[in-house]
Amino acid sequence: MQTQLKHSNETQTARLATLDELRKNLFPVHLNPVPCRTTCKNWLDDAKIPRLKTNPFARRGGGPCYYQVSAVEKFLRSRMLPGKIQVKGGEL
């Protein structure tokens, strides 16, 4: 099961994506530079973004983990500041 992310006016068309796909396509839209894989995984786990497996009943492994793209996008938008911060009297 392969997923592809397609950007269209700030919305994603994929429903599920692996962490590597998220780091390649979604994280660069919100962050530059993109954090390491471990940091991204910890952020998503701390935010309680559900992980889905292709075989959740497998004792070990069970295939790649998929994250819900809309939940990750919502998390990134709620946690990240806009590019320019407006302050009273001008910009920083």
C-alpha positions in Angstrom: 0.0 0.0 0.0 1.7 3.2 -1.2 0.5 6.6 -0.4 1.4 9.8 -2.1 1.1 13.3 -0.8 0.0 15.9 -3.2 0.0 19.6 -2.3 -3.0 21.6 -3.3 -3.5 25.0 -1.7 -2.4 24.0 1.8 -4.4 20.8 1.9 -3.2 17.2 1.6 -5.0 14.6 -0.5 -3.5 11.5 1.2 -5.3 10.0 4.2 -2.4 7.9 5.5 1.4 8.3 5.2 4.5 6.8 6.7 6.8 8.9 8.9 9.3 9.1 6.1 6.6 10.3 3.6 5.5 12.9 6.1 9.1 14.1 6.6 9.6 14.3 2.9 6.4 16.0 1.9 4.5 17.6 4.9 7.1 18.6 7.4 9.1 20.8 5.0 5.9 22.9 4.4 5.8 23.9 8.0 9.5 23.5 9.2 12.9 24.3 7.8 15.1 22.4 8.5 13.1 19.2 9.0 13.8 17.6 12.4 15.4 14.1 12.6 13.2 11.1 12.3 13.3 10.4 16.1 12.2 13.9 17.0 9.3 13.8 14.5 8.2 10.4 15.9 8.4 11.7 19.5 6.4 14.8 18.6 3.6 12.7 17.0 3.6 10.2 19.9 3.4 13.0 22.5 0.5 14.6 20.5 -1.2 11.2 20.6 -1.6 11.0 16.8 -2.8 7.4 16.2 -0.4 5.0 14.4 -2.0 2.4 12.1 -0.2 -0.8 11.1 -0.9 -3.0 8.1 -1.1 -6.0 10.4 -1.9 -4.8 14.0 -2.1 -8.4 15.4 1.5 -9.3 14.4 3.7 -10.2 17.3 6.7 -8.3 15.9 6.8 -5.7 13.2 3.5 -5.9 11.4 4.6 -3.8 8.5 5.1 0.0 8.3 3.3 2.4 10.6 1.0 4.9 9.0 -0.1 8.2 10.4 -3.3 10.1 9.6 -2.2 13.0 7.4 -5.0 15.4 8.5 -4.2 14.9 12.2 -0.5 15.5 11.6 -1.2 18.6 9.6 -3.5 19.9 12.3 -0.8 19.3 14.9 1.8 21.1 12.9 -0.5 24.1 12.3 -1.5 24.3 16.0 2.1 24.1 17.2 4.1 26.2 14.8 4.3 30.0 14.6 3.6 31.8 11.3 6.7 32.9 9.3 6.6 36.5 10.4 5.6 37.5 13.9 3.7 40.8 14.1 4.5 43.0 17.1 3.2 46.3 18.2 4.9 49.0 16.2 6.3 46.8 13.3 7.9 43.4 12.6 10.6 41.6 14.4 
